[in-house]
Amino acid sequence: MSDLSGELIDSRYQLIQQVANGGMASIYEAIDTRLDRKVAVKIMHPHLAQDEAFVNRFIREAKAAAALNHPNIVAVQDQGWNQSGIPAVFLVMEFIEGSTLREYLNERGRFEFNDAVNYLTPILSALAAAHAIGIVHRDIKPENILISKEGRIKLADFGLARGEIIGSTMTAESSVILGSVSYLSPEQVQRGVCDARSDVYALAIVAFEMLTGEKPFLGETPIQIAYMHVNEDIPSLRSKRKDLPQALDELISRAANRDPDLRPRNAGEFLAQLLRIAAEIDPKKNQMRLDLDLPVDPIREKPRSKPKREILTQAITELKESTQEVRRSADKKQRASRRVRRNRKVALLLAITLGIGGWYTLVGPGSRIVVPSTIGGSYDQALSLLTPLGITNVITEKRFDEEVSAGTIIESDPQAGGRIDSGGSVTLIVSKGAERFTIASLVGLTPEAASALITKSPLILGTTKEIFSNKIPKGFVISSDPQAGAQVKRGSAVNLILSKGVELVSLASYVGKSGEQGLNELTEAGFEVESSYAFDEKILAGAVVSQIPSGNIEVPKSSKVRLIVSKGSQYVYIPNVLSLEESKAVAALKDLDLKVIVKKLGVKKIKKTTNISPKVGSKVKRGSVVTITVG
């Protein structure tokens, strides 16, 4: 595919430069011109855009990732077909600047235990979110695990994902070709089918590689590696590194077990077991919580320099003396100038004003105490301000408040700046915090009993909805919304989810049909399918010999169904390998699951088969010993 750098896709995404190129698509660093932000644009190769199956897979990747909202999963933001310019099927994702886990492995070689846990935890968390809604990734490998420059780990490329919300996936053959063989589970290699346990297997292989610096199986060809995944157990971690915990070794071995039934059921279970091991080795400490203290801005009275009585006495004395002087002056001078008389009147007025002001400030209303501001502080902080002013009669009232934290003063009476008499009281309104009521556990109750329990608090009964349940009997409460233990406001509605009982579905019979077909269809129908294999002389290999329970009946959804699949006849006929070269004769016999002993005669460099025992055409069990003579 030619480099499209510089192109404007969908009249919105300006391609800057190509950052990756794969067998299916190229990825470009781009600018979203509408929102002015960096994005990654994945564009399918033109020759694949003509193939409906590949286009559907491309769209399915968008649906799979868009259905997931998790901080450790690369977010898909848009998908479509370029309508202006070069025809292209594209996918827009958040742009992650950083490296892949593969590049980290190439650089570091291997991880220490704590580092590996720190990397595996977000990967498992992201995968658990996918498994929780029925999505299986199917292509877990270091190349699909991204580490941003800020250290955020992201799981990418849901191109092979399958699940109910995104429809059926590609054929088994296509999946095996597209997936990375070093991380394929045995069931993917053998039967082309997988579930959440297959992702667990792949991530266990990734963990093995992180902790040891090497893959568990190495071979010259992909076929050889796939064969080892099917027929061999992965090596023990402690056979590579003695310093790793025994419990971790056992967990990785269990997660990479060839039998899916012996692995953790999903990534969530895998994560819980890994964290339990990490906690036993290095228990985490509780984190302290710090709350914000609101400061109090006090308003204080200016200090008085003289006692009240002394100032009042002085003011009255000055008033008397001024009056006496005026009278004496009037006796001495009966006729004074206008100027003198005016000055005497001003002096008299000033003396009267001073006396009244002294009375107001020291004895009258002006002598009352000014209340300081206490809003935003605590009760103890308020006392530290009020007590020095002589305010000791402090009354508290409490009330709920949605915005002010508990223990904080909301208001005072009188308010800040108001005045009270000496010995008067101040009322402080203290917040009790937000008013909340706890939702009681309603699981297993009848609707009537649940309603009575809800309305016992100042809450109301909301809507009711019915769903099928395998655990709760019909007509009883399965759960509530909000859930039990939630804190809600007064008057909130509590919705109930009631049980419709066990959902019955029709179970078809797959006896004589393809075992792979039975596994896929029964799994998609919601059954838990267990497959086992046995020789059968009548049923062809790969077909179902028997089924438990038998078909054509109605059974509860999610029931277990066991399929016995034929391995074909346990007998084979000795083929005619006479005159064949030694290597070809041995290969032909081993293909029939026969053990071969070779007797060599003569000195010829290239030896051919001259005799075979048992004789050609003999009917023998698989695993029997066949002796050939070459010379």
C-alpha positions, 0 to 999 in steps of 0.5 A: 500500500502506498504511503498516504501521508498528507491525505485528508480522510473523510474531510476531517483527519489529516494524515501526518506520517505512517507509524506502522504497517501490517498485513491487513492495514497501515496506521498513521499519526493524524490530526482531527481537524474538527477537534484539533487533537492527535489521533491514530488512523488505521486504514485497510489495504485497498486490495483487502477492502474488496473482500467483504470478510476482511471489511467485516472484521475491520468493522468488528474491531471498531465495535469490539473496542467501542463496546469497552470503556476502560482506561487500559483499552485503546479507545476507538473514536470513529469508523467509516469509509472515506467519501472524499479522495482516495477510497479507504476503509478507516478506523480512528483511535486515540493516539498513544505515544510510546512503545509496545511491550515487545520493544520493552522485552527486546530491551530489558530481556526479562522483568523482576517479579514486582515489575511484571505484576505492575504490567500484568495488572492493568492488562488483566484488568482491561481483559477482565472488562472485555470478558465481563461483557462476553468479548474474547480478544483472541490475539493477546501478544506483546505487540498488542500491549502498548505503554505510553510515555506517561506509563499508561498501559493500553490493550489494543487490536480487537480485530480478532475479537468475538462475542455476542455484542459484535456478532460471529467471528471469522472462520477457524482457519482464518483466525489461526492464520491471523493470530500469532502462533506463539500465543495460540491456545491448544484448542485454537490450533486443534479446533479453531475455537476459543473462549475467555480461557484462550485469552488466559492461556495467551496472557500466561505465555506473555507472562512467562516471556516477561519473567524469563525473557524467552518464549516457552516453545521455540521452533524453526516453523510455525507448525512446529511451535503450534505442535508443541503448544498442543502436545507439550506442557510449558516449562516450569518458571522456577526451572528458568529462575529460582528466585520466583515464588512457587505460588506464581510458578503454579499460577502460570502453569495452571493458566497455561494448562493444555486443558481449558477446564483447568485454567482460571475461567477468565481474566478477572479470576486470573487477576484476583489470584495474581494479586493474592500472590503479590499481596502475600509477598508485599502487603499493601499499606492503607493510605491516609485520607487528608481533608481540607480545613476551612480557615476562620477570619476573625473580627476583633474589637479594638482595645479600650484604654480607660474603664467605662466609669472613669471616662463617663465621670470625666465627660460629665465633669467637663460638661459641668465645668463648661456650664459654670464658666459660661455662667460666671462669664455671663455675670462678669460681662453682660454684653459680649461681642457676637464672636465670643457668644458664638464660640461659647455656644459651640463649646457648649454643643461639643460638651453635650455631644461628648457626654452623649457619645460617652454614654452610648459607647460605655453604657448604652447600645454602643457598649454591646459585643460585636460577633466575629465571623465563624462561618467555615470553621469548626466548633472548637475554632469558633469557641477560640474566637468567642470566649476571649470576647466574653461570649460564653453562652454558645448554643449549637444546632445541627442540620444537613447540608449538601455542600458543606462537610460535616462539623463545619459551621454554616451560619451564626445567629446573630450573623458576623458583625451583629452585636449582643449584650454582655452575657448574651448568647450566640447560636451556631448552625453546624453542618451534619453533612449531606443527608443520605439513607442506606439502601437495605439488602432486598435480594430474595424478598417478595415485592411486597416485603421489599416495598415495605422495607424501602418506604420505611425510610423516606424513599419511594418505590420506583419501577420493577423489571423482570429478568430470568435467573438461575439462582433466585426463584420466580417472583422474588427480588434479584437486585435493586437499583441503586444496589444494597449499601448505596447512600441516596438522598431523601425521596430517591426512587429504588427500582426492583429487578424481579426474577422470572425464574429459570429460562428454558431453551430448546436443546438440539441434538448434535449426534452424528454432526460435527463436534466443532459445529455443536461446540460453537452453536451450543456455546453461542446459545448460552450453554456451558459445553464440555467436549471429550474424545473417544475412539469409535468404529462407526462414527467418523472422526470429528463427529459427535458420538453421544450427547449429555443431556440428549437433544430435542428437549428444553433445559435451563439456559447456561446448563452444562452439555457434554459432547463425546466426539469421535476420534475415528477408528482405533484400528488402522491398516498397514500401508504398502511402504515397500520400495519407499525410502526409509524416511518416507516409509517411517513418516507414512507409518507415524502419520497413522499413529504407529511406532516404527522400528527400523532394521538396516542392512547393507551399506547403501547410502539411500536405503529403501524398504525391503520388508515390513512386519506385520505384513501389508494390509494387516489391521492393527491398533493405533500405537502398535509397533511396526518393524521395517527392514531397509537396505 
